Amino acid sequence: MPNDRAGADAADPLARNWTIVLVAPTMAAHVRGTDLIDFDPTTEDLESGRQFSATWGFERHEALDHAIDLLDDLSEGLEPDVAARIRASIESAGREPETIAERSFGAAARVLVSRLEQNQRELSTLKAALAAETQQATREHLTGLLNREGLQRWLGGTHTDGLPMPPMGVVLIDLDGFKQINDTRGHLAGDLLLRGVAASLLEATRPGDVVARWGGDEFVVLCPNAADRDLQVVARRLLDAIARVDAHGAAVTASAGIQTCSQRPLPLGDADSALYEAKSRGGGLAVAATQ
């Protein structure tokens, strides 16, 4: 076909559709797709979650039908002589008999594509299994929050240790009197309370904040780009949310040590010291680390 092209304005609905048609003496092929203007929000980035609908084939007359449709769609944007030359080429190709070489190539291409699709399905299955395994390794089973390993991966992994990062507010939280809940009401009541605390933290954090279970009855909340004054407000909101948790009559308060840092891995020594001070002052407090 002549090497002539026409485009559609980005606002034109036609811009969501695309068709590629190839007609040569030894083969014909077409690929036709539609951008559904949708994406999967569970994916890691926008493009990997984009949704498309596509059809393809190697039958000559089907390819030529798609070429005619495409020409009709774009005809208003083409010079009349260009559109006429393209239409003449399509009609000429339609009169050409299908050759043995063309049929053989089409059959071979279909086998190749079938194998590629099978490989893609197998890769998708392996990817899903790996994602599930990673999820299990980085999530704490009781609360569903990130564990230490998950938090480390979120920060970039161990290979980033020692490297700077954007300023990060850290709220290190420890429940007051949780051991007494376990001792008097049993571990099932304690587990229920921990799940309630985890849910309350997720509800009380800001978009972009990260909540992790640090271990036992300790939790860490990371607040990217939070100034010291903002961090005090966030910490108080988190402690108030925990105090409202009622797990069938079991309730606790919590203490927090807060600090800001910009280095990986998280240097929690200052926050831990501030947490110890909050505990020694009776609990239920958020104390800022001295830096």
C-alpha positions as CSV (number, residue, x, y, z in Angstrom):
1,M,0.0,0.0,0.0
2,P,1.2,3.6,-0.4
3,N,3.2,5.0,2.5
4,D,0.6,7.6,3.4
5,R,-0.6,8.3,7.0
6,A,-3.4,10.1,8.7
7,G,-3.9,10.9,12.4
8,A,-6.8,11.5,14.7
9,D,-7.1,14.3,17.3
10,A,-6.5,13.0,20.9
11,A,-10.1,14.1,21.8
12,D,-11.5,12.1,18.9
13,P,-13.0,8.7,20.0
14,L,-11.2,7.2,17.1
15,A,-7.9,7.9,18.9
16,R,-8.8,5.1,21.3
17,N,-8.8,2.6,18.4
18,W,-5.9,1.4,16.3
19,T,-5.5,-0.9,13.4
20,I,-2.5,-2.3,11.6
21,V,-2.9,-4.0,8.3
22,L,-0.2,-5.6,6.2
23,V,-0.8,-7.0,2.7
24,A,2.1,-8.3,0.7
25,P,2.5,-10.9,-2.1
26,T,3.3,-13.6,0.4
27,M,1.2,-12.8,3.4
28,A,-1.6,-10.7,4.9
29,A,-2.1,-9.8,8.6
30,H,-4.2,-7.4,10.7
31,V,-4.1,-6.4,14.4
32,R,-7.0,-4.2,15.7
33,G,-7.2,-2.9,19.2
34,T,-9.3,-0.7,21.4
35,D,-8.1,1.3,24.5
36,L,-10.9,0.8,27.0
37,I,-9.7,3.9,28.9
38,D,-9.6,1.9,32.1
39,F,-6.9,0.5,34.4
40,D,-6.5,-2.0,37.2
41,P,-5.8,0.1,40.4
42,T,-4.2,-2.9,42.1
43,T,-1.2,-2.8,39.8
44,E,2.1,-1.1,40.6
45,D,1.9,1.5,37.9
46,L,-0.7,2.9,35.5
47,E,0.5,1.5,32.2
48,S,0.8,-2.1,33.4
49,G,-2.8,-1.9,34.5
50,R,-4.2,-0.5,31.2
51,Q,-7.0,-2.5,29.7
52,F,-7.1,-3.2,26.0
53,S,-9.3,-5.3,23.7
54,A,-7.5,-6.6,20.6
55,T,-8.2,-9.0,17.7
56,W,-5.7,-10.3,15.1
57,G,-5.6,-12.7,12.1
58,F,-3.8,-13.6,8.9
59,E,-6.7,-14.1,6.5
60,R,-6.3,-11.8,3.5
61,H,-9.9,-10.7,2.9
62,E,-10.5,-10.1,6.6
63,A,-7.4,-7.9,6.7
64,L,-8.6,-6.0,3.6
65,D,-12.0,-5.4,5.3
66,H,-10.2,-3.9,8.3
67,A,-8.2,-1.7,5.9
68,I,-11.4,-0.4,4.2
69,D,-13.0,0.3,7.6
70,L,-9.8,2.2,8.7
71,L,-9.8,4.2,5.4
72,D,-13.4,5.2,5.9
73,D,-12.7,6.3,9.4
74,L,-9.8,8.5,8.4
75,S,-11.1,9.7,5.0
76,E,-12.0,13.1,6.2
77,G,-8.4,13.7,7.3
78,L,-6.9,12.5,4.0
79,E,-6.4,14.4,0.7
80,P,-8.8,12.9,-1.9
81,D,-6.0,11.7,-4.1
82,V,-4.3,9.9,-1.2
83,A,-7.5,8.2,-0.2
84,A,-8.1,7.2,-3.8
85,R,-4.6,5.7,-4.0
86,I,-5.0,3.7,-0.8
87,R,-8.5,2.4,-1.9
88,A,-7.1,1.4,-5.3
89,S,-4.3,-0.5,-3.5
90,I,-6.8,-2.3,-1.3
91,E,-9.0,-3.3,-4.2
92,S,-6.0,-4.5,-6.2
93,A,-4.9,-6.6,-3.2
94,G,-8.4,-8.1,-3.0
95,R,-8.1,-9.3,-6.6
96,E,-4.9,-11.2,-6.0
97,P,-5.3,-14.9,-5.3
98,E,-4.1,-16.3,-2.0
99,T,-0.8,-18.0,-2.6
100,I,0.5,-21.3,-1.1
101,A,3.3,-19.3,0.5
102,E,0.8,-16.9,2.1
103,R,-1.3,-19.8,3.5
104,S,1.8,-21.5,4.8
105,F,3.1,-18.3,6.4
106,G,-0.3,-17.7,8.0
107,A,-0.4,-21.2,9.4
108,A,3.1,-20.9,10.8
109,A,2.4,-17.5,12.3
110,R,-0.7,-18.9,14.0
111,V,1.3,-21.7,15.6
112,L,3.9,-19.2,16.7
113,V,1.4,-16.8,18.2
114,S,-0.4,-19.8,19.9
115,R,2.9,-20.8,21.6
116,L,3.6,-17.2,22.6
117,E,0.2,-16.9,24.2
118,Q,0.7,-20.2,26.0
119,N,4.1,-18.8,27.3
120,Q,2.3,-15.6,28.4
121,R,-0.3,-17.6,30.3
122,E,2.4,-19.6,32.0
123,L,4.4,-16.4,32.9
124,S,1.2,-14.8,34.2
125,T,0.6,-17.8,36.5
126,L,4.2,-17.8,37.7
127,K,4.0,-14.0,38.3
128,A,0.8,-14.4,40.3
129,A,2.4,-17.2,42.4
130,L,5.4,-15.1,43.0
131,A,3.3,-12.1,44.0
132,A,1.3,-14.3,46.5
133,E,4.6,-15.6,47.9
134,T,6.0,-12.1,48.3
135,Q,2.8,-11.0,49.9
136,Q,3.1,-13.7,52.5
137,A,6.7,-12.9,53.2
138,T,6.1,-9.2,53.6
139,R,2.8,-9.1,55.4
140,E,2.1,-9.9,59.0
141,H,-0.5,-12.7,59.1
142,L,-2.5,-11.6,62.1
143,T,-3.2,-7.9,61.1
144,G,-2.4,-7.9,57.4
145,L,0.0,-5.0,58.0
146,L,3.6,-4.9,56.5
147,N,6.1,-6.7,58.7
148,R,9.7,-5.6,59.1
149,E,10.7,-7.3,55.8
150,G,7.9,-5.6,54.0
151,L,8.8,-2.2,55.5
152,Q,12.4,-2.7,54.4
153,R,11.3,-3.5,50.9
154,W,9.1,-0.5,50.8
155,L,12.1,1.7,51.7
156,G,14.0,0.2,48.8
157,G,15.6,-3.0,50.2
158,T,18.9,-3.6,52.0
159,H,21.0,-2.5,49.0
160,T,19.8,1.0,49.7
161,D,21.2,1.0,53.3
162,G,23.2,4.1,53.9
163,L,21.6,6.0,51.1
164,P,19.6,9.2,51.7
165,M,15.8,9.3,51.2
166,P,13.2,12.1,51.3
167,P,12.5,13.3,54.8
168,M,10.4,10.7,56.6
169,G,8.4,11.2,59.8
170,V,8.4,8.1,62.1
171,V,5.9,7.3,64.8
172,L,6.9,4.3,66.9
173,I,3.9,3.1,68.9
174,D,3.7,0.7,71.8
175,L,0.5,-0.4,73.5
176,D,0.1,0.4,77.2
177,G,-0.9,-2.6,79.3
178,F,-1.2,-5.1,76.5
179,K,0.5,-7.8,78.5
180,Q,-2.2,-7.5,81.1
181,I,-4.8,-8.1,78.5
182,N,-3.1,-11.3,77.4
183,D,-2.7,-12.4,81.0
184,T,-6.2,-11.8,82.2
185,R,-8.3,-12.3,79.0
186,G,-6.2,-14.7,77.0
187,H,-4.3,-14.5,73.7
188,L,-7.4,-14.7,71.6
189,A,-8.6,-11.5,73.1
190,G,-5.2,-10.0,72.6
191,D,-5.1,-11.0,69.0
192,L,-8.6,-9.5,68.5
193,L,-7.3,-6.3,70.1
194,L,-4.2,-6.2,67.9
195,R,-6.4,-6.5,64.7
196,G,-8.6,-3.7,66.0
197,V,-5.6,-1.5,66.6
198,A,-4.2,-2.2,63.1
199,A,-7.5,-1.3,61.5
200,S,-7.7,1.9,63.6
201,L,-4.2,3.0,62.5
202,L,-5.0,2.4,58.9
203,E,-8.2,4.5,59.2
204,A,-6.4,7.3,61.1
205,T,-3.4,7.7,58.8
206,R,-3.1,10.1,55.9
207,P,-3.0,9.1,52.2
208,G,0.6,8.0,51.5
209,D,1.4,7.0,55.1
210,V,2.6,3.5,55.7
211,V,1.7,1.3,58.7
212,A,3.7,-1.7,59.8
213,R,3.7,-4.0,62.7
214,W,7.2,-3.8,64.2
215,G,6.7,-6.8,66.4
216,G,4.6,-7.9,69.5
217,D,2.5,-4.9,70.4
218,E,4.7,-2.3,68.6
219,F,3.7,-0.5,65.4
220,V,5.6,1.9,63.1
221,V,3.9,4.5,61.0
222,L,5.9,6.3,58.3
223,C,4.8,9.7,57.2
224,P,6.6,10.9,54.1
225,N,7.6,14.6,54.1
226,A,5.9,15.3,57.4
227,A,7.3,18.3,59.3
228,D,7.9,18.0,63.0
229,R,4.7,20.0,63.8
230,D,2.6,17.8,61.5
231,L,4.1,14.7,63.1
232,Q,2.9,15.7,66.5
233,V,-0.6,16.1,65.2
234,V,-0.5,12.8,63.4
235,A,0.9,11.0,66.4
236,R,-1.9,12.4,68.7
237,R,-4.5,11.3,66.2
238,L,-3.1,7.8,66.1
239,L,-3.0,7.5,69.9
240,D,-6.6,8.8,70.1
241,A,-7.8,6.2,67.5
242,I,-6.1,3.4,69.4
243,A,-7.8,4.5,72.7
244,R,-11.2,4.2,71.0
245,V,-10.7,0.5,70.0
246,D,-13.0,-1.8,72.0
247,A,-12.4,-5.5,71.4
248,H,-15.3,-7.1,73.3
249,G,-14.5,-5.0,76.3
250,A,-10.7,-5.1,76.0
251,A,-9.1,-1.7,75.4
252,V,-5.7,-0.1,75.8
253,T,-4.0,3.2,75.5
254,A,-0.7,3.7,73.6
255,S,2.5,5.6,73.8
256,A,4.6,7.0,70.9
257,G,8.1,8.2,70.2
258,I,8.4,10.4,67.1
259,Q,11.3,11.5,65.0
260,T,12.2,12.6,61.5
261,C,14.9,10.9,59.5
262,S,16.3,11.0,55.9
263,Q,18.6,8.0,56.0
264,R,18.1,4.2,55.3
265,P,17.7,1.9,57.2
266,L,15.4,3.6,59.6
267,P,17.5,4.9,62.6
268,L,14.8,4.2,65.3
269,G,17.1,4.7,68.3
270,D,15.9,8.2,68.9
271,A,12.3,7.3,68.5
272,D,12.8,4.3,70.8
273,S,14.3,6.6,73.5
274,A,11.4,9.0,73.2
275,L,8.9,6.1,73.4
276,Y,10.6,5.0,76.7
277,E,10.2,8.5,78.1
278,A,6.5,8.5,77.2
279,K,6.1,5.2,79.0
280,S,8.0,6.4,82.1
281,R,5.6,9.4,82.2
282,G,2.6,7.2,82.5
283,G,1.8,6.4,78.9
284,G,-0.8,7.7,76.6
285,L,1.7,10.3,75.4
286,A,3.6,11.2,72.2
287,V,7.1,12.4,72.9
288,A,9.4,13.9,70.2
289,A,12.9,12.6,70.1
290,T,15.7,15.0,71.0
291,Q,17.9,15.4,67.8
